[in-house]
Amino acid sequence: MGGPFDPADLQGTINVRDQDQTGEPPVTKAPSSLLLEAQLSAMDELAGDFSIVPLANTGEIGSPLSMVPPVYILPPGSDGMATPSLDLTLQGLTGLPSAIPLPTAIPLPPGPPPVLPGRPGVATRPYEMTPTEELKRKLDYALTQFVNNHTDCSQRRAKNQYLLGNFAPVQETVHEQNLPIEGTMPKCLEGVFVRIGPNPRFTPAGDYHWFDGDGMLHACRIKDGQVTYCNRFVDTFRLAQEEAFGGPVYVKLGDLRGMAGMAHISLSEMRARMGLAPDAHGFGAANTSLCFHAKKLMALQEGDLPYAARIVCDGVIESLGRVEFQGKVKHPFTAHPKVDADTGELFFIGYTMVGPNPQLWYGGLDAEANVMFDYKVKIKHGVMHHDFAVTQDHAIIIEHCLEFNAAAMVMQNRVPFTTNKDRNCRLGVLPKRPHMRPDKQCPVQWFELDQPLVILHTINAWQEGDILHLFTCFFDKLDFEGIDSVPPQVGEIRLNLRTGKAVLHRMQADVQGDFPKIREDLLGKPNRYAYVSTVANASMAPRFTGVAKLDLTAPHDECCVGRLYHGLTHGGGEAFFVPRHKDPSLCDGEDDGFLVTFVHDESATEGGSAMVVYDAKTMSSTPVARVPLPHRVPYGFHCLHLDEEQFQSQLQMSDSDQAMLAKPDILTRQQKGTKKAR
């Protein structure tokens, strides 16, 4: 092996040679499997064989695709070489949509990859890599650049709709008080309005999808007629790890396109084996949704457990750590838990969808966030269980038709989620509190619709005798590229517990929208009004044009009783309903309240974003109040309003509760319990 290897000596070239014995270029043969074997022999600490098994059979080809690049780091003087180099062999790339050019040499950067400066508004975290860590990071950077240079990742990223316009991320963090208010701010909005969304901290390693970005909170603290704005990243373990190394190390959804996607999966496994991508505390982005429970504000993404945050009196956002439920929840946690306003209980699901044995769990927390139960539910298909519903006595899980599709990723050069039109949507009805049954069991009654559907967001559900009424937004067809998608619609699914029949009743056809909201205290109970953010097309990067008000008790084809519009050049987000009075008996009907959202003027040369408040009863497009914000707020996902009582309670989290939160540590070598790559 020779003497110690100095990372600074790794300054040669990456030589690509064809080791195929047939004489044909590797890119012209038909693929058989995807396998990455990286043999690192520069020093004992890096020695080892790294390999992965493909996630799924491609079906169309008949066997998994394969890319086999053995990788060697050669110490000085070995094998007669005067200087160290990286010898990369590619073979088995057959049947590609287009050939990948393979030049004879690619320059290897003389130093470590560039490290971005610390986030504005946040002190730069001190981190000094050991020589071993620096070598690992250098190798990762070189291989990532190789993949991107010989696929279309860089070209796709340059015109990616999720990185342009008001989907583009912001890096500056702002805290500004006493913002101007146009109009009159309703007293009931005192507290805080918060919205979360994806905001990539670093330039993506490969391509990018809207779901990939690091979670960023945008909060407006409202008190005594004054508004304070603040935005901050959610300090996740993923973000801390990537900040320590100056760039992405975890594979993202946007990386999973074409053969480059297979290569990025392989690189991700290699990083995990080298310790660059520890997953003992998950690697979620906490970028999707928000929930308030047991005096905790939680940022959620369904691939991980929640992260707790706090907004202090002056409106500054603080990240508190990962909520690990005393180690009693050992699987992903939904982005859309359901809180019972009467009991304080929280109900949740979790799932995995890739591989031969997809899993689904249904669980519940009591009002103090103690785990009451957590059952595994048997399912047939691995789908994206993004949402579910609860009634007074039941929970409804949705086995819809959006599935992981590895063949589409490779052969169609798209992210691997498409609608399976060859089977129908299924729904499962469970006892809401199975731990209270005499037998402690969690039986499931399955229902099947007569058509395939994709359901990402439910509106509400309740039961009347043997009938369960589930109101929901749905897609007849959806993929994560927006290529084969149709706009979302709204409908009611009726489940007959006695006959086992399920029927979809489509509602007003000209209402196209998603991200529905109701009055929060009516969740799981009969309610009348729902508010759906409307879209003009089927893009997976929706620009919400306004809000439609639905009367769920009206005839299905006459359910839309009001619409408001943000403006010709304006795009909005999910609109949260805030009742005029916390006591419903003081309100003039269920719709007596306000809708609050962020709206952006796309014609503005700078800034252009505002917090906007509309009257939910009249649905006038003229805002009741508007607060111009100090900088641009990118389009995001879900939002939440905490009233003043809730706001004050989240300030009172006990030291013992905070001590149970897992706090990210940026030092890779201090991360414990890193799992082996599967």
Buried (B, 14 or more C-beta within 10 A) or exposed (E): EEEEBEBEEBBBBBEBEBEBEEEEBBBEBEBBBBBBBBBBBBBEBBEEEBBBEBBBBBEEBEBBBBBBBBBBBBBBEBEEEEEBBBBBBBBBBBBBEEEBEBEEEBEBEEEBBEBBEEBEBEEEEEBEBEBBBBBBBBBBBBBBBBBBBBBBBEEBBEEBBBBEBBBBBBBEBBBEEEBEBEEEBBEBBBBBBBBBBBBBBBEBBBBBBBBBBBBBBBBBBBBEEEBBBBBBBBBBBBBBBBBBBBBBBBBBBBBBBBBBBBBBBBBBBBBBBBBBBBBEBBBBBBBBBBBBBBBBBBBBBBBBBBBBBBBEEEBBBEBBBBBBBEEEBEBBBBBBBBBBEEEBBBBBBBBBBEEEEBBBBBBBBEEEBEBBBBBEBEBEBBBBBBBBBBBBEBBBBBBBBBBBBBBBBBBBBBBBBBBBEEEBBBBBBBBBBBBEEEEEEBEBEBBBBEEBBBBBBBBBBBBEEEEBBBBBBBBBBBBBBBEBBBBBBBBBBBBBBEEEEBEBEEBBEEBBBBBBBBBBBBBBBBBBBBBBBBBBEBEBBBBBBBBBBBBBEBEBEEBBBBBBEBBEEBBBBBBBBBBBEEEBEEBEEBBBBBBBBBBBBEEEEEBBBBBBBBBBBEBEEEBBBBBBBBBBBBBBBBBBBBBBEBBEBBEEBEEEBBEBBBBBBBBBEEBEEBEEBE
